[in-house]
Amino acid sequence: MIKIKLLLVLFITLTTPIFSQSGTITYSVNISTNDKAIKEDIKETYNKLIEIARTQEFILVFNRTASYFNIQNKLTDKNEYEAKMYKISRSAFTARNEVFTNISEKETIERTYEDILIKKKNDSYAWKITNESKKIDNYLCYKATFEEFFPRRDGTQGSRTITAWFAPSLPYNFGPLTYYGLPGLILELTRNSTTFLASKIEISEKQIPIDFPKGKTITHEEYDNKLKNQMGM
């Protein structure tokens, strides 16, 4: 019965005309911690990085076919040490790169700190939509998960569960980072110990243009090899 109800909600949402064309979602950051798993000699630095990450906010700007995801409160007026800690906290806990996703062209471009453009074809995430629901900012959301596999630096393969809460009443396929493909905007997403939670939702009837960066692009594999060469690996 619950599954039938969920399918009915999704069907009505996806077949009902809507007039909004685009919007902006602001995400706050929450990080769960396990101090017992952290070595004593790095605990102070670790906690400082988490503290920095928790102050960060991210925005997702989207229209019908594309989205742009990046940090909202960018680095300003920091000394060299603070700037380094800020970048490390983004790399370790939140989002290091700007992300441009185009679902009609089926491609994503990430722009790094070094202004390098990494291009890839969009992944087909094997989302499993559940019957679990909750409200986020008065939008009814459903839980979806998938198992993501990724290469570790030692050459082995790791895996992690990605958990998303999406709103069928906002029928756009986008979300934080490089995750997309659900029948509704992702208003909450958890990867590892980090959760991005929508704190402000703005929907507009106007079309917001999203300009993809121009220039030479490389693959993720080429970028990873470039980093390894820089580190002498």
N, C-alpha and C positions, 0 to 999 in steps of 0.2 A: 504493500500500500504506500509506504514511504517513497519507494523508488518510482512508483507511478506518479506521485505528487511532484517529485523533483523533475521528472521528465516533462510533466505538464507545465511547470513553471518555466523551464528552459524553452519549450516549444512556443508558449505564448510570448515570451520575451523576444525570441529571435524572429517571430513572424509579425510582431506588432510594429508599425512604422514609428520611428522617433525622429525628432526634428533637430536634436543637438548634433553638432558637427565635430566638436573637439572639446578639449578640456585640459586641466592641469591638476595633478595629484601631488600633494606634499606628504612625504613620509618622514616620520621620526624613527629613531633607531633604539632598539632595546637589545641588550646582550646578556645572555645567561652565563654565569661563571661557575667554575669549580676550582676553588683555590687549592684544594688538596692535591690536584693533579699538576700544580705548577711548582717548579723547583724554587726553593727559598731565595737563591741568589738572583733570580730574575723576577720575583714576584712584584717588587716595587715598580719596575719598568712595565711589566705586564698590566698591572692595575692602572697605571698612568695612560697606557695606550687605550684601554677600555674606556676610561674617563673621557678621553678626547673623542673617541668614536661615538659615545653617547650624546655628545653635543652636536653632532652632525645632522643635517637635514638634507633630504634628497627630493628632487622633483621629477615627475614623469609628465611630459607634455605630449599630447597625442591628437591625431585626427583620424579620419576613417582608415587610412592605409599605412600610416607611419607613426613612430614615436621617438622621443628623445629622453634619455635618462641621465641625470648628472647630479652632482652635489649642489646644494643651494647656497650654503654659507661657505664660500670659497676662502682659501687661505689668504689672509691680508695682514700686513704689519707684524710678521713673525720674525724672530731672530733665527739664525741658522739651525740651532738645536730644536727649537719649536717646530720649524718647517720640516725637519727630518722626522720628528716624532709624528707629526700630522700625516705625512705621506705613509709612514709605516702603519699607522692605525687604519688608514684607508685600505692599504694592501692586505692587512691581516684580518680586518673585521667587517668592512663595509664594501666600498666599490672604488677601485683604483681608476677605472677608465670611464670616459663618456661613452654612452651606447646609443647608436642610431639603428632602429629596426624598421624595415620596410616589408610588410606582409604581402604586398602585391608583387614586388620584385623578388620576394623570398630571400632576402639577404640582410645581414647585420654588419655594421662597421663600428669598431671600437677605436677611440682616439686616446692614446696614452699620454702620460706626463711629457714624454719626449716628442709629442706631436707626430707619433707614428700611427698610421692608419692600418688597422688589422681588419681584413674583410673575410667573411665566411658565409656560406649558405645556411639558411635557417634550419635548425634542428627540428625534428618532429618528436616532441616530447610525448611520452606514453603516459599521459595524465590518467589517474584513476579517480574519478569523481565519486565522492561518498555522499551519504545522506545527512552527515553532520552539518549543522547550520548554526549561525549566530549573526548578530547584527553588528555592523561597524558603521558608525556615523549614520544610523537609521537605515542603512542598506542591508537587506537580507543577503548573507553570503553563505556559500557552500564550500566545504573543504575538499581539496584535491591534492594528491601526492604523486610523485614518481621517483624512481630510483635512478640517480645520476651517477654515471661512471666517469672517472677522470684519471689522467696519468699523474703519478707521483714523480718527483725529481729523481728518485732512485731507479726509475724504470718500471716499477710495479704499478698495478692499477688499483685505485681506491674507489669507494662508493659512498654515497650519502643520500639521505632521503630529503627531497625538497617538498615543503608543505606550503600550499597556497590557499587563501580564502578569496573567492571571487564573487562578484555581484552580477547575477544574470540581468538585473534591471539596468545595468550599464553595459550594453552589448558591444564592447570593444575587446579586442583580443590581447591587450598589452598588459605589462606588469613591470616590476623592478628588475634591474640588471638585464640579463639577456632572456628572461623567461616570459613566455607568451603562449597563446594558443588555446586558452580556455574560453568558454562562451560567456565572457564577462570580464570586466576589469579586475585585476588582482589588487585587492585593498590591503592584504597582509601576506607577507612571504617570509618563510624561515629557511635559512640555509646555514648549516652548522650551528653555531651558537648565536647567530645574528638574526633578528627579526626586523623587517621593515613594515611599519604600520601607518596606514593613511591617517593623517591628522587634519588634513584640509582637502576637500573635494570641490573643484570648480568645473562646472559643465557649461559650455557655451554653444549658442546656435551659429556662431561665426566659425569659419574655417581657419584654424591656426596653421600657417605654413611651417613645415619643418625642412630646413635646408641641410642636406647631407654634405659633409666635408668633401672637398675635391682634392685630388692629388694621387700620388702613387700609393698603392695598397700592397700589403704582404699578408701571408697566411699566418695563423697561430703557430704553426710548426716553424716557420721562418723566424718569427719573433722569439719563440722559445730558444731556438738555436743561437740567435743573436745575443740573448741574455747569458746563455751558457758560455759563449765565447768571451764575453765581457768579464765573466767570473772565472775564466780559465779552466772551465770544466771540459 
